Every structure is written in structure tokens, then in C-alpha cells.
Amino acid sequence: MKIEIIPEAQDDILNGMFWYESQKTGLGITFFSEIERNLSVISQNPKLGREFRSKFRRFVMKQFPFCVYYVVESEKIVFLGFIHAHRNPNKISEWLRSRLQ
């Protein structure tokens, strides 16, 4: 299935990479590799992520405390965010709704 990563989600990836790289050399690349692996897994099985606020899907990353948020459309998967797992769910909902517009 075709995938789309919106610009805000791309920023999430870059910010995560830069932060992890600042913590330990090479960790930013490991973070990016984990993102790529998750995108591949989700694109092969779009319903793998659990429903979140009825409109979205959330997939919890294994190696890092981040969740992948996306929507499944008829022809593609739209990735809306790569957000730290400890963020407030209500704030996440607001961000995702604003990113979907």
C-alpha cells in the first residue's frame, strides 16, 4: 500500500533523530532505522496499530518510547506523527486533528 508522511511527521522524525544523536553518537541513526522498520511493518498490515480516538491508529515502537500515528485511506496510509509515548493523549488528539486538515 502506498504511504504518505506529512511534513509535520517528517519534522517529528528529524527532531527525534537529532535528540537521540545528541544523547549518544549513532543513536539517531538507530532511531531512524526503527522508524523505517515500523513503516514497512505497518504498510504490510495497516490495521496492526490499535484504534486511537476512533479516527486514527497508533502503533507503539519497540526500541524507543514513541508511537506512530496514522490513518488508513482507501489508497494509502497517511502517517501523521511520531510522538513520544508519554505525551498527554488529549494533546496528541488535538495535534493529529490539526495535522489532518
C-alpha positions in Angstrom: 0.0 0.0 0.0 1.2 3.5 -0.8 2.4 5.7 2.1 2.5 9.4 2.7 4.4 11.1 5.5 3.1 14.6 6.1 5.6 17.4 6.7 4.9 17.6 10.4 5.5 13.9 10.8 8.8 14.3 8.9 9.7 17.0 11.4 8.9 14.6 14.3 11.3 12.1 12.8 14.1 14.7 12.4 13.6 16.1 15.8 13.8 12.6 17.3 16.9 11.7 15.3 18.7 14.9 16.4 17.7 14.5 20.0 18.8 10.8 20.2 22.0 11.6 18.3 22.8 14.4 20.8 22.5 11.8 23.6 24.8 9.2 22.0 26.6 9.0 18.7 24.8 6.6 16.4 21.6 6.5 18.4 19.8 8.9 15.9 20.5 6.5 13.1 19.2 3.6 15.2 16.0 5.7 15.8 15.6 6.3 12.1 16.2 2.6 11.3 13.5 1.7 13.8 11.1 4.3 12.1 11.8 2.7 8.7 11.2 -0.8 10.0 7.9 0.3 11.6 6.8 2.0 8.4 7.4 -1.2 6.5 5.6 -3.4 9.0 2.6 -1.0 9.0 2.5 -0.7 5.2 2.2 -4.5 5.0 -0.5 -4.7 7.7 -2.2 -1.3 8.1 -4.7 -2.5 10.7 -1.8 -3.6 13.0 -2.0 -0.3 15.0 -4.7 0.0 17.6 -7.6 2.4 17.1 -7.0 5.8 18.8 -9.8 8.2 19.3 -11.8 6.3 16.6 -10.3 8.1 13.7 -6.6 7.3 14.0 -4.4 4.3 14.5 -1.5 4.1 17.0 1.5 1.7 16.7 3.9 1.5 19.6 7.5 1.3 18.7 9.5 -1.4 20.4 13.0 0.1 20.8 12.1 3.7 21.6 9.3 5.3 23.7 7.4 6.6 20.6 4.1 5.9 18.9 3.4 6.1 15.2 0.1 7.7 14.4 -1.6 7.3 11.1 -4.9 7.0 9.2 -5.7 4.4 6.6 -7.4 5.7 3.5 -8.7 3.7 0.5 -5.5 4.0 -1.5 -2.8 4.9 1.0 -1.6 5.1 4.6 -1.1 8.7 5.8 1.5 9.0 8.7 0.6 12.0 10.9 3.0 11.8 13.7 5.8 10.1 15.5 5.2 11.2 19.1 6.7 10.4 22.4 4.6 7.8 24.2 4.3 9.8 27.4 2.6 12.8 25.9 -0.9 13.7 27.0 -3.4 11.7 24.9 -5.7 14.7 24.7 -2.9 16.9 23.3 -2.0 14.2 20.9 -5.6 14.1 19.7 -5.6 17.8 19.1 -2.3 17.7 17.2 -3.5 14.8 15.0 -6.8 16.6 14.2 -4.9 19.7 13.2 -2.4 17.8 11.1 -5.2 16.0 9.2 -6.7 19.3 7.9 
